[in-house]
Structures are given as C-alpha cells and as structure tokens.
Amino acid sequence: MVACRHPRNRGHAGRPGLQPDGRLVARRPRPAVEAEGVAMVAEPVSITGREKNRGGPEPVLSVRDLVTRFDTRYGRLTAVRGVSFDLYPGETLGVVGESGSGKSVTMMSVLGLLPPNGRVVGGQVRLGDRDLLSMRTNARRSLQGKEIATIFQDPMSSLNPVLSIGAQIVESLRFHQQGLGRKAARQRAAELLRIVGVPNPEQRLDEYPHQYSGGMRQRAMIAMALANDPRILIADEPTTALDVTTQAQILGLLKDAKARTGAAAIIVTHDLGVVAETADRVMVMYAGRVVEVGDVEQVFRHPRHPYTHALLASSPRVDERMDKLAQIQGRPPDPLETPPGCPFQPRCHQAGSREICRTELPPLQQIEPAHWSACHFAAERFADLATRPAAEVQAAGGRAVAQDEVLRIEGLKVHFPIVRGVLRRPVGTIRAVDGIDLVLHRAETLGIVGESGCGKTTTGRAIVRLVDPTEGRVVFKGEDVTGYDRDRLRSVRRSLQIVFQDPYSSLDPRMKVGALVGEALRIHGAPRPSHRDRVRRVLDLVGLRAEDADRYPHEFSGGQRQRIAVARSIILDPDVLVLDEPVSALDVSVQAQTINLLMDLQRELNMAFVFVAHDLAVVRHISHRVAVMYLGKVVEAGDNNAVYENPLHPYTQALLSAVPVADVDAGERPRIVLSGEVPSAANPPSGCRFRTRCFKAQSICAEQEPPLVYTPTSEHTVACHFPGPHPIPMR
C-alpha cells in the first residue's frame, strides 16, 4: 500500500494559525525592533504561554521552575534546573537534547517515577487545576494510565515477562475502570491491539512479551497507553532502537492515537527528523535547562541558540551527502561542577572571548512570537557550520577509492538449526544469510542496510568468522579463509577486525583502557617495549588523552567508549574493519564525532570498512557503495549515489521513504507504508521474498525468485521482476 502524508497543521487551538473552532487564520504581525538584521520582541516576557493564548484554552499540563536533584556517592547532583513549559490540548511537544541534558529526568519528575535517590526540590507541576507534586502517592497513581499515559524506550523492560500481553492490558483497564468485567476488558484489549495493527489480536492476547517482535512490543505498549483514553501521552525515545520502517509505523500510530483520543503528546527524542515530522513545538534542553523553545518551523529554519544550530548541522541527511559532518566539540558539563555563566560556553562557536558568556547565565527570553532562547546573542546570525557536499569536494580533488580488492564474499550462506526437546532434535532451519555475493576494495566503505532480521549483522560476523558459514567462501586478500581453524584465523585477524554496537558490553569493565587497547599487541606477540607508546599513539589518533589509559571504561561517556573500541580494533593496523551498528546508540552530536573520526582514520590508514547499520542517513554519509538486504538476500546494490538517488527495488524505496528528515522546508515527502512484518527466516515466502509486503507484487513474484542483475541505465544491480522508479518522486 502507498500512502502520502497529509500536510501537518503546526498550530493548535488558541494559538496563531488555528482558532478554537478549527478555522485557519493568518498569524498576527510581530511587534519587533531590529537588532543586527534580526527581529526581536522589544520587551522579553516569561515563557508561561498565557501571553500568547489569551482567549484560547488553558494548558492541559503546566510545569514551572522544576528542580530535580539526586544524591550520589560523588555528591548532590542537580539534573533539572528551573525547567518551565506548557502543553496545550491536541498539540505535540518535541523535547530534544544530548544524553544528560535532563530531558528524560524532567519527564520522570512530572510522572513521579524518579528512583529512590532522586527528588523534586522545587517548582510546580499542574495537570489542569491539580498540583501533582502535592498529591499523595495513591492519588497520583490513579492518574497515571488514565489521564497521563507513558510509552517507554524499551518495551521489553516495561512489560512483565511472566504475564501475557492481554493480562497486562486487562489489568490496566480494570484498575482505572471500576466495575468493568473481565470479559468486557478482554474484548476491549483485543480491540486495542487491532487498532495498533497487531494481527490476529484475539489469539495474540495470550502470548507473552518475548513472543512479540520489537515493533510489536512497542505496539502493545501503545495499546496499553491508549486503554483509558488519556489526556496526555508521553513517549520517551519510542523509536530509538527500531528500524526505519517500524519507526514510521510507530510514529504513524502515535499520530492516529492522538487524533483518536484528542490527547496532547510529548515526544522525548534525540532524532531531530522525528521532531521535524511529528511535533508542533520543540523544546531544546542542555545541562538541565531549557535553552530554546518555539514552533518547529521557527526553530528549525532560524535557530536562535548556538546549541540548537549545532545539533541541526551535525545531523546526517538521507537526501544529501556531505564530505564531513559539523560536530560539537567537547562534552556536556559535569552536573556536579557546572561552570558559571552560560553552560554551553566552553563548546560554543559564537562565544569566543566574550566575558558575559563566561560570567552571566543567560535568561530564557522571548525573541519573537512563540520563540524563546537562552542566549546573550540570540539576535546574531550564527556562523554556518555546514560543510560542502561530497560531490563538490571530490570535484576539487578529493580522495578516490582504490580498485585493488581486499575482500570477496561468494555464495555466502549462514544457516542455524532450530532444535527442540531434551535431545535437541532439529525441527527446522533459520536461513539468516542465504546466498550473497559482495566485493570490498581498499580504502572503500561498503554499507549494508536493512531491517532487523535481514541478515546484515550475521554477514558481518561471518566475515570475521565469529560465526561459521554454512556454504560459500570468504576470500580475504586472495586467501580463502572459510575453512581456517582457530590457529590460522589468529594470523588473519591481525588484518580483519570488528567494532561492536555496544562498546560497554565488549570492553572488560575490570581492565583499564590502556590494557584493553594494548591487549591485541600481547595476543599477537608484538614487541613488549613498544606497547605503551603504541597505545598512547592510537589513543591520540582517536581523540583521547594519553592519561586516559589509566582509567576504566565506566568513567567514559558512550561516545568515548566507542572511541576506545575503535582504538582497540585499529592498533594492529588492519586492512578491513567491520563496524556493526557503531553509532546507533549515540546522540546526534557524538554520532557526528564518531563518523568523522572513522572517515579521518580511513583516509590516514587506508583501511576498508564494512559498515552495518539500519540508519540510512548515516550510511548515505559514510559509504561509497551500498548493499540492501532483505530476509538473507541482497535485493539492491551499487554506488552510493546511484542507489540513494534512483532506487529501483520497492523495498529500497520503502526504506528511504520512511527516513525522517530534520528539515521543515523539505516538504511533505511521500511515504510507502509496508504492511505486516518481515516473514520468518525459517520459512521464507516462495519466489521473491519481499512479495508478501510489496505494492508491485504479481503472480510471477510468487513463482520465480528474481535474480540480482545489473541495470545499465541505473548503473547498479537489483533483484526485482518489475524494477523501476516509484510513480511518486522520492525527493
């Protein structure tokens, strides 16, 4: 099915643009004075929201001067510092910022879900005319799930693993709706699962969370949140760990849920594309404070805080490829030792030597209607952080990819047996990778993309022989390493390394960084006197200090731990580095730093990368060639620009259409909505494996599997009986 997104109404009842009766009107003229070419309101006002909503509805949720502290073994930590905002009926507020900015703690403070060592020490949270902070625990609990519903980032940790999905939804219904019978509650639970797109809801009510996929678990969480028609939906990173297609489905469900219930929503995320496509207003947080808030169009087109400007510039885009991402230098301040003045000053490209930025905390003040900023120089034009498109850099003499081959995969298959019973009898086979061919050249990056379960991670692990191929060959530098035993593989792994998705789980927490990075030197017998110098040199290469060698992994941020993992992988000067989702868990600013680091290392060390990811915008930026996988097969492959600008396979077109773009000027992009889930790799469909979800499928698709063939007009390969551009332009 193909669905085009309707234009989004940015206003809400009572705000300029949309009146309480639903009529659209022109925005009021802005009373302003000119300051260095930028309009500013003559008299700043407090961000209460009431000044701009006279005659309109009162906010459904009002937060004033919220302060939250935690007692830790290192001292008292203030995580939220005087946060104020309003949420109006029917609107969506996006809350963005880096990890540690205080966005999730703010929402947990509003909900009363702080851990035992955390407490709200100041401020007010009002739900209508009720002050939530002064309510007793039992009274407040009765509101949660009924008037305020929450959708958490990881549904598996939020759902009870020993209760069925149906039992958990029924429990929520009967707790908040006294007198509702068990049978009626079960019928309502099945109806809710049907609303959020869970197939066969009557049967799946009795299944447990582990029997649902990640996307289906998130759908179950949304069904539970909608159970009692709440007035407010709070979604904390609801799509972070999901594929782009599942992400698009979940965001669509949230929009439908809002329309169905009339609820207001708060979406906490670090994905600026999600905010651009779903939110009416955006609130940017840094170091526990609100640094900018306003209508999405205003903030994204004309950010008035250097931090917001830097976040937008550092986001990779699926519709444009840059030579290098803009990045925010340094790291957020330690909440135990927040510096005086503006907390962003040490990292700000605008501050320079200005004394006021180092000594005075900028207040949050209105700079134009519906737009506030906490910057002393919000009226200035910020310096452009964007870099030249990759095509311009290459035309100016950029590095060309070498043509000598370092890695070849031929007919690779990786199958896993399904066993049951005490005797572990085989009852089936999971065809994780089912016959693929790939080639990698020196100093080249090959991106492998696809949904969860497509086989991309298994392919990466088979390359470095962490899993054994069932069939096919892995040829590395002219040698077939497929049948190598453990001893022979050790010599190969000097030149064939891997970086895992979660650096913390792959780094021994009991070892210091110096020992972790230098461990490979000891294993492979490098001369011991040179170990310390080589470790220091590699740490410097990845942007860490020499003294960091004496610290433990838990003392570093997520981005720094990923740098440690990269340092550990490159210390032996490998020819090929397999990167398995290396930036998926990182903030957009840290992600930009890590991507730029990898590209710099590739230029300096002449390494080749296999970059496995589900983030198509990141792959667009870093890769030279791309392979798109679906259910163990490559369905499209070729040059980066050829695949992204002229996708021929319906699956590739659906993936690209689902990627949110952090640009309110991009227009309403067409969206291809895929129905259903990825079929089981244990029982793939006959013929074309994508046909059960394909909008082009015909009878031949069920009878014959399409071969992967080269198409001269597009200059890349595709496996489809009906290849060709989508009837709606993708850009």
C-alpha positions in Angstrom: 0.0 0.0 0.0 1.2 3.5 -0.8 0.2 6.4 1.4 1.0 10.0 1.0 1.3 12.1 4.2 -1.2 14.9 4.5 0.2 18.4 5.3 0.6 18.8 9.0 -1.2 21.6 10.9 1.5 23.2 13.1 -0.8 25.3 15.2 -3.1 24.2 17.9 -6.4 25.6 19.2 -6.0 29.0 20.6 -2.5 29.6 19.0 -1.9 31.9 16.0 -2.8 29.9 12.9 -5.6 27.7 14.3 -8.6 29.1 16.3 -10.6 27.1 18.8 -13.3 26.4 16.2 -10.7 24.9 13.9 -10.5 27.9 11.4 -7.1 28.7 9.9 -6.2 32.4 10.1 -3.1 34.4 9.3 -0.6 34.9 12.0 -0.6 38.2 13.9 2.0 40.7 12.8 5.1 40.7 15.0 5.8 43.8 17.1 9.5 44.0 16.8 12.6 46.1 16.7 15.6 45.5 14.5 18.8 44.3 16.1 21.7 43.5 13.7 19.3 42.4 11.0 17.2 40.1 13.2 13.8 40.9 14.5 13.5 40.8 18.3 10.4 41.5 20.5 11.0 44.8 22.3 10.1 43.5 25.8 11.0 39.9 26.7 8.3 38.0 28.5 8.3 34.9 30.6 7.6 31.6 29.0 4.2 31.0 30.6 2.4 30.6 27.3 -0.5 32.6 28.6 0.6 35.8 26.9 0.1 34.2 23.5 -3.1 32.3 24.4 -5.4 34.9 25.7 -8.9 33.8 24.8 -7.7 30.3 24.0 -7.7 27.1 26.0 -5.7 26.7 29.2 -2.7 24.3 29.1 -3.5 20.7 29.9 -0.1 20.4 31.6 1.9 23.3 33.1 5.4 23.0 34.6 7.0 25.9 36.4 10.6 26.2 37.7 11.1 22.5 38.1 14.2 21.5 40.0 15.3 17.8 40.5 18.3 16.6 42.4 19.9 13.2 43.0 22.0 12.1 46.0 25.0 10.2 44.6 28.2 8.9 46.2 30.0 11.8 44.5 27.7 14.4 45.9 24.4 16.1 45.3 23.6 16.4 41.6 21.1 18.8 40.1 19.8 17.2 36.9 16.9 19.6 36.2 17.5 23.3 36.8 14.4 25.5 36.7 12.5 24.0 33.7 9.2 25.6 32.7 6.9 24.7 29.8 3.2 24.4 28.9 1.4 21.6 26.9 -1.8 22.6 25.2 -4.7 20.3 24.2 -4.1 18.4 21.0 -0.5 19.6 20.4 2.7 17.6 20.2 5.8 19.0 22.0 9.1 17.5 21.0 11.9 17.6 23.7 15.4 17.2 22.3 19.0 17.3 23.6 22.0 15.1 24.3 22.2 12.4 26.9 22.5 14.0 30.2 20.6 17.2 29.1 17.8 16.4 31.6 15.0 15.7 29.1 14.1 12.2 30.4 14.6 13.2 34.1 12.2 16.1 33.5 9.5 13.7 32.3 10.2 11.3 35.1 9.8 14.1 37.6 6.5 15.1 36.0 5.3 11.5 36.3 6.6 10.9 39.8 8.8 8.0 38.6 12.2 9.1 40.0 14.5 6.5 41.5 14.8 6.4 45.3 17.8 8.8 45.3 16.1 11.4 43.2 13.6 14.0 44.4 11.9 17.2 43.1 13.1 20.0 45.4 11.3 22.9 43.7 8.7 24.0 41.2 5.2 23.1 40.3 3.5 20.6 38.0 -0.1 21.2 37.3 -2.5 18.9 35.5 -5.4 21.2 34.8 -6.2 22.7 38.3 -4.4 19.9 40.2 -0.9 20.2 41.6 0.7 16.8 41.0 3.7 17.4 43.3 1.5 18.0 46.3 -0.7 14.9 45.7 -0.3 11.7 47.8 1.2 8.6 46.1 -2.1 6.7 45.7 -4.0 9.7 44.3 -1.2 10.3 41.8 -1.1 6.7 40.8 -4.7 6.7 39.9 -4.0 9.5 37.3 -1.2 7.6 35.6 -2.5 5.4 32.9 -5.8 7.2 33.0 -5.1 10.8 32.4 -1.3 10.6 31.7 0.0 7.6 29.8 3.6 6.8 29.1 5.4 4.9 26.3 8.9 4.0 27.3 12.0 3.5 25.1 12.5 -0.3 25.8 9.1 -2.1 25.9 10.7 -5.3 27.0 11.9 -3.8 30.3 8.5 -2.2 30.8 6.3 -5.3 30.2 6.0 -8.0 32.8 7.7 -11.1 31.2 5.6 -13.6 33.3 2.2 -12.1 32.3 0.6 -12.3 28.8 0.1 -9.1 26.8 -3.6 -9.5 27.2 -3.4 -9.9 31.0 -1.4 -6.7 31.3 -3.8 -4.6 29.2 -6.8 -6.0 31.1 -5.1 -5.2 34.4 -4.7 -1.5 33.3 -8.3 -1.4 32.1 -9.8 -2.8 35.3 -7.6 -0.8 37.6 -8.8 2.5 36.2 -12.4 1.5 35.2 -14.1 0.1 38.3 -16.9 -2.3 37.5 -15.6 -3.3 34.1 -16.0 -7.1 33.8 -13.1 -9.4 32.8 -14.8 -10.5 29.6 -15.5 -6.9 28.5 -12.0 -5.9 29.4 -10.6 -8.7 27.3 -12.7 -7.7 24.4 -11.5 -4.1 24.8 -7.9 -5.3 24.9 -8.3 -7.2 21.6 -9.9 -4.1 20.1 -6.9 -2.0 21.2 -4.4 -4.5 19.7 -6.4 -4.4 16.5 -6.3 -0.6 16.5 -2.5 -0.5 16.8 -2.1 -3.1 14.0 -1.3 -6.4 15.8 -2.5 -9.2 13.6 -4.9 -11.8 15.0 -5.4 -9.9 18.3 -7.7 -12.5 19.9 -5.0 -15.2 19.6 -2.1 -12.9 20.4 -3.7 -11.6 23.6 -2.5 -14.9 25.3 1.1 -14.5 24.0 4.0 -13.3 26.2 6.3 -10.3 25.5 9.2 -12.5 24.4 6.9 -13.9 21.6 6.4 -10.4 20.1 9.0 -8.7 17.9 10.4 -5.4 19.0 8.0 -3.4 16.8 5.0 -5.4 18.0 6.1 -5.0 21.7 6.1 -1.2 21.1 2.6 -1.5 19.5 1.4 -3.4 22.6 2.8 -0.6 24.8 0.9 2.0 22.7 -2.3 -0.1 23.1 -1.8 -0.2 26.8 -1.3 3.6 26.8 -4.5 4.2 24.9 -6.6 1.8 27.0 -8.1 4.6 29.2 -8.3 7.5 26.7 -5.6 9.6 28.4 -5.4 13.4 28.1 -1.6 13.3 27.7 0.7 10.8 26.0 4.4 11.0 27.0 6.7 8.9 24.7 10.3 8.7 25.8 12.5 7.7 22.9 9.7 5.5 21.4 11.6 4.6 18.2 15.3 4.7 19.1 16.0 1.0 18.7 13.6 0.4 15.8 14.2 0.0 12.0 13.1 2.9 9.8 10.1 1.1 8.5 8.9 0.1 12.0 9.7 3.6 13.2 7.5 5.1 10.6 4.7 2.7 11.6 5.0 3.6 15.3 5.1 7.3 14.6 2.0 6.9 12.4 0.3 5.0 15.2 1.1 7.8 17.7 -0.4 10.3 15.3 -3.5 8.2 14.9 -3.7 7.7 18.7 -3.7 11.5 19.2 -6.4 12.0 16.6 -8.5 9.2 18.0 -8.3 10.4 21.7 -7.7 14.1 21.2 -4.7 13.8 23.6 -1.7 16.1 23.8 1.7 14.5 23.4 5.3 14.9 24.5 7.9 13.1 22.4 11.4 12.9 24.0 14.0 12.0 21.4 17.4 12.8 20.1 16.2 12.3 16.5 15.6 15.7 15.0 14.0 14.2 12.0 11.2 12.7 14.2 10.6 16.1 15.7 10.5 17.8 12.3 7.9 15.4 11.0 5.7 15.0 14.1 5.9 17.9 16.5 4.1 21.3 16.6 6.6 22.8 19.1 10.1 21.9 20.1 11.9 22.4 23.4 15.7 22.1 23.4 17.5 21.2 26.6 21.1 21.4 27.7 22.7 20.9 31.1 19.3 20.6 32.8 17.9 23.8 31.4 15.7 24.9 28.5 17.9 26.8 26.0 15.4 27.2 23.2 11.7 26.6 22.7 9.3 27.5 19.9 7.3 26.4 16.9 9.1 23.7 14.9 9.2 25.8 11.7 10.7 28.8 13.5 13.3 26.8 15.5 14.4 24.6 12.6 14.5 27.4 10.0 16.1 30.0 12.2 17.6 28.5 15.4 18.3 31.2 17.9 20.7 29.3 20.2 24.1 28.0 19.1 23.4 24.6 20.6 20.3 24.1 18.5 22.1 25.4 15.5 24.9 22.9 16.1 22.5 19.9 16.6 20.8 20.6 13.3 24.1 21.0 11.4 25.5 17.7 12.8 22.6 15.5 11.7 23.3 13.4 8.7 20.7 13.5 6.0 19.4 10.8 3.7 18.6 13.3 0.9 22.1 14.9 0.8 25.7 13.6 1.3 28.3 15.9 2.9 32.0 15.4 3.0 32.2 15.9 6.7 29.5 16.4 9.4 29.7 19.5 11.6 30.4 18.4 15.1 30.1 19.9 18.6 33.5 19.9 20.2 34.0 18.9 23.8 31.4 17.3 26.0 28.4 18.5 28.2 29.4 19.9 31.6 29.6 17.7 34.6 26.3 18.2 36.5 28.3 18.2 39.8 30.5 21.0 38.6 28.5 23.3 36.3 30.7 26.3 35.3 29.5 29.8 35.9 27.9 31.7 33.1 26.3 30.0 30.1 26.7 26.2 30.4 27.3 25.8 26.7 30.0 28.5 26.6 33.0 26.0 26.6 31.7 24.4 23.4 30.1 27.4 21.7 31.4 28.6 18.4 29.8 32.0 19.0 31.1 32.8 22.5 34.8 33.4 21.6 36.4 35.7 24.2 33.1 37.4 25.3 33.2 37.9 29.0 29.5 37.9 29.5 29.2 34.3 28.3 31.7 33.1 31.0 30.2 35.1 33.9 26.4 35.5 33.4 23.8 32.9 33.0 21.6 33.9 30.0 17.8 34.0 30.9 15.2 32.4 28.7 13.6 35.3 26.9 11.2 35.8 24.0 12.9 36.9 20.8 9.9 36.7 18.5 6.3 35.5 18.9 6.2 31.9 20.1 10.0 31.6 20.1 12.3 31.8 23.2 16.1 31.5 23.5 18.6 31.4 26.4 21.5 33.1 24.6 23.1 36.5 25.2 23.5 36.9 21.5 20.3 35.3 20.1 19.9 38.2 17.7 23.1 37.5 15.9 23.4 35.4 12.7 25.2 32.3 13.7 28.2 31.2 11.7 27.4 28.5 9.2 28.6 25.1 10.4 27.7 23.1 7.3 30.4 21.7 5.0 30.4 21.3 1.3 28.5 18.4 -0.4 30.7 15.4 -1.1 30.4 15.9 -4.9 32.0 19.3 -4.6 34.8 18.0 -2.5 35.6 15.2 -4.9 35.5 17.6 -7.9 38.0 19.8 -6.0 40.5 16.9 -5.8 39.1 14.6 -3.1 40.4 11.0 -2.4 39.4 8.4 -4.9 38.7 4.8 -3.9 41.5 2.3 -4.8 40.4 -0.5 -7.1 42.5 -3.3 -5.6 40.3 -5.9 -3.9 40.7 -6.8 -0.3 37.6 -8.9 0.5 35.3 -11.0 -1.6 32.2 -12.9 -0.5 30.9 -15.6 -2.8 27.6 -17.5 -2.3 27.7 -17.0 1.4 25.1 -18.9 3.4 24.7 -18.9 7.2 22.0 -21.3 8.5 21.2 -22.0 12.1 19.3 -25.2 13.1 16.1 -25.0 15.2 16.2 -27.7 17.9 13.6 -28.8 20.5 13.4 -31.1 23.4 16.0 -32.5 25.8 17.6 -34.4 23.0 17.7 -31.1 20.9 16.3 -32.7 17.8 16.4 -30.5 14.7 13.0 -29.3 13.6 13.9 -26.6 11.1 16.5 -24.2 9.8 16.8 -20.4 10.1 18.3 -19.1 6.8 19.9 -15.9 8.3 22.1 -15.4 5.2 21.0 -17.3 2.1 23.5 -16.8 -0.7 25.0 -13.4 -1.2 28.0 -12.0 -3.2 29.9 -8.9 -2.1 33.2 -7.2 -3.0 35.2 -4.7 -1.0 38.1 -2.6 -2.3 40.9 -1.0 -0.3 40.0 2.3 1.3 36.4 1.8 0.5 33.3 1.7 2.7 30.6 -0.8 1.9 27.3 -0.1 3.7 24.9 -2.9 4.4 21.4 -1.8 5.3 18.1 -3.4 6.0 15.5 -4.2 8.7 16.2 -6.3 11.8 16.3 -9.9 10.8 17.6 -9.2 7.3 20.9 -10.9 7.9 23.2 -7.9 7.8 24.8 -8.4 11.3 25.2 -12.1 10.6 27.0 -11.2 7.4 29.4 -9.0 9.3 30.1 -11.7 11.9 30.7 -14.3 9.2 33.3 -12.1 7.5 35.4 -12.1 10.7 34.5 -15.8 11.3 32.6 -15.2 14.6 30.0 -17.5 13.0 30.9 -20.2 10.6 29.5 -20.1 7.1 27.2 -23.0 6.1 28.2 -22.6 2.4 30.2 -20.2 0.3 33.6 -18.5 0.5 35.1 -15.6 2.3 38.2 -14.6 0.4 40.5 -12.1 2.2 43.5 -10.6 0.3 43.4 -13.6 -2.1 43.1 -16.3 0.6 40.0 -18.4 1.2 39.7 -18.2 5.0 36.4 -20.0 5.2 37.9 -23.3 6.3 40.7 -21.9 8.5 41.0 -23.4 12.0 41.4 -21.3 15.1 45.2 -21.0 14.9 45.2 -20.0 11.3 42.5 -17.4 11.9 44.6 -15.7 14.5 47.0 -14.5 11.9 44.2 -13.3 9.7 42.5 -11.3 12.4 45.5 -9.0 12.7 44.2 -7.5 9.5 40.5 -8.2 9.9 38.9 -6.6 12.9 35.3 -5.8 14.2 33.7 -3.0 16.3 30.5 -4.0 18.0 27.3 -2.0 18.6 27.6 -1.7 22.3 31.1 -0.8 23.4 30.4 -1.2 27.1 29.5 -4.9 26.8 32.5 -5.6 24.6 35.0 -3.9 27.0 36.1 -5.7 30.1 35.0 -3.4 33.0 37.8 -4.8 35.2 40.6 -3.7 32.8 42.0 -0.2 32.4 41.8 1.4 28.9 45.5 1.0 28.3 45.3 -2.7 28.9 42.2 -3.1 26.8 43.6 -1.3 23.8 47.0 -3.0 24.1 45.6 -6.5 24.6 45.8 -7.3 20.9 49.5 -6.5 20.9 50.1 -9.0 23.6 48.0 -11.7 21.9 49.7 -11.3 18.6 53.2 -11.2 20.0 54.2 -7.6 19.3 57.5 -6.5 21.0 56.6 -5.6 24.5 58.8 -2.4 24.9 56.8 -0.7 22.2 53.3 -1.5 23.7 52.9 1.7 25.8 54.0 4.0 23.1 51.7 2.4 20.5 48.7 2.6 22.9 49.3 6.3 23.5 49.7 6.9 19.8 46.4 5.2 19.0 44.5 6.9 21.8 45.7 10.2 20.4 44.6 9.1 16.9 41.0 8.6 18.1 40.9 11.8 20.1 41.6 10.6 23.6 44.3 11.7 26.0 47.4 9.6 27.0 46.3 9.8 30.7 43.0 8.1 29.7 45.0 4.8 29.5 44.8 4.6 33.4 41.0 4.9 33.6 38.3 2.3 33.5 35.5 2.1 30.8 32.7 3.1 33.1 34.5 6.5 33.6 33.8 7.5 30.0 30.8 8.6 28.1 29.1 6.5 25.4 30.9 8.2 22.6 34.3 8.0 24.3 33.8 4.2 24.9 33.1 3.8 21.2 36.4 5.6 20.5 38.1 3.1 22.9 36.6 0.2 20.9 37.8 1.7 17.7 41.3 2.2 19.1 41.4 -1.4 20.2 40.4 -2.5 16.7 42.9 -0.4 14.8 46.0 -0.9 17.0 47.2 -3.7 14.7 46.8 -1.6 11.5 44.0 -3.8 10.0 43.1 -3.7 6.3 39.4 -4.3 6.9 37.2 -3.1 9.8 33.7 -4.5 10.2 31.6 -1.9 12.0 28.3 -3.4 13.4 25.9 -0.5 14.2 28.7 1.6 15.8 26.7 4.8 16.2 23.1 3.6 16.7 23.0 4.3 20.4 24.8 7.6 20.3 23.4 11.2 20.4 23.5 13.1 17.2 26.5 15.2 18.3 28.5 12.2 19.5 27.5 10.3 16.3 28.9 13.1 14.2 32.2 13.0 16.1 32.4 9.2 15.7 31.6 9.3 11.9 34.1 12.0 11.2 36.7 10.0 13.2 36.1 6.9 11.2 36.4 8.8 7.9 39.6 10.5 9.0 41.1 7.1 10.1 40.2 5.7 6.7 41.9 8.5 4.9 45.0 8.3 7.1 45.3 4.5 7.4 43.9 3.4 4.1 41.5 0.9 5.7 38.4 -0.6 4.2 35.1 -0.6 6.1 32.1 -2.9 6.1 29.5 -0.6 7.8 26.4 -2.4 9.1 23.5 -0.2 10.1 19.8 0.4 9.9 20.3 4.2 9.8 20.2 5.0 6.1 21.2 8.6 6.6 24.4 7.6 8.3 25.2 5.0 5.6 24.5 7.6 3.0 27.1 9.9 4.5 29.9 7.4 5.2 29.7 4.7 2.5 31.0 4.6 -1.1 28.8 1.6 -2.1 25.6 0.2 -0.5 24.0 -3.3 -0.4 20.4 -3.5 0.7 19.5 -6.9 2.3 16.1 -8.4 2.9 15.5 -11.8 4.6 19.0 -13.1 3.9 19.3 -11.8 0.3 20.8 -8.8 -1.3 18.0 -7.1 -3.3 19.8 -4.0 -4.5 23.5 -2.9 -4.6 25.7 -0.3 -6.2 27.3 3.1 -5.9 26.0 5.2 -3.0 24.6 8.0 -5.2 23.0 5.5 -7.7 21.1 3.6 -5.0 20.0 6.6 -3.0 19.0 8.9 -5.8 17.5 6.3 -8.1 16.3 3.3 -6.0 14.7 0.6 -8.2 13.6 -2.1 -5.7 10.3 -1.5 -3.9 12.0 -2.4 -0.6 14.7 0.2 -1.0 12.1 2.8 -2.0 10.1 2.0 1.2 13.2 2.2 3.4 14.2 5.6 2.0 10.7 7.0 2.2 10.5 6.0 5.9 13.5 8.0 7.0 12.5 11.2 8.8 14.4 14.3 7.6 15.3 17.1 10.0 14.2 19.8 7.6 10.8 21.6 7.8 11.4 23.0 4.3 11.8 19.5 2.7 8.0 19.5 2.1 5.6 16.6 2.6 7.6 13.6 1.5 5.8 10.6 0.0 5.7 7.6 2.3 5.5 4.0 1.3 3.7 2.1 4.1 4.7 -1.6 4.2 2.0 -3.9 5.7 2.9 -6.7 8.0 6.2 -7.8 9.5 9.3 -9.4 8.0 8.4 -13.1 7.3 10.3 -15.8 9.3 13.7 -16.7 8.0 12.8 -20.3 8.9 10.0 -20.3 6.4 10.6 -17.6 3.7 8.0 -17.0 1.1 8.3 -18.7 -2.3 9.6 -16.7 -5.3 10.5 -13.2 -4.3 10.8 -13.0 -0.5 9.6 -9.4 -0.4 6.3 -10.1 -2.4 4.1 -10.5 0.8 4.7 -6.8 1.6 5.3 -5.5 -1.9 3.0 -3.0 -3.6 4.2 -4.2 -7.1 3.7 -7.9 -6.5 2.1 -10.0 -9.2 1.7 -13.8 -9.8 5.2 -14.3 -11.2 6.6 -12.9 -8.0 5.3 -16.0 -6.1 6.5 -18.4 -8.7 10.1 -17.3 -9.6 12.8 -15.8 -7.5 14.2 -12.7 -9.3 18.0 -12.8 -9.9 20.3 -10.0 -8.9 21.1 -8.4 -12.3 22.9 -5.3 -13.5 20.8 -2.5 -15.0 22.9 -0.3 -17.3 20.6 2.7 -17.1 20.9 3.0 -13.3 24.4 1.6 -13.1 23.7 -0.8 -10.2 22.2 -4.2 -9.6 18.7 -5.1 -8.5 16.7 -8.3 -7.8 13.1 -7.5 -8.9 10.8 -8.7 -11.6 9.5 -5.1 -12.0 12.4 -2.7 -11.2 11.9 0.9 -11.8 11.4 4.3 -10.0 8.4 4.8 -7.8 5.5 6.6 -9.5 5.7 9.3 -6.8 9.1 11.1 -6.9 11.1 10.1 -3.8 12.7 13.5 -3.4 
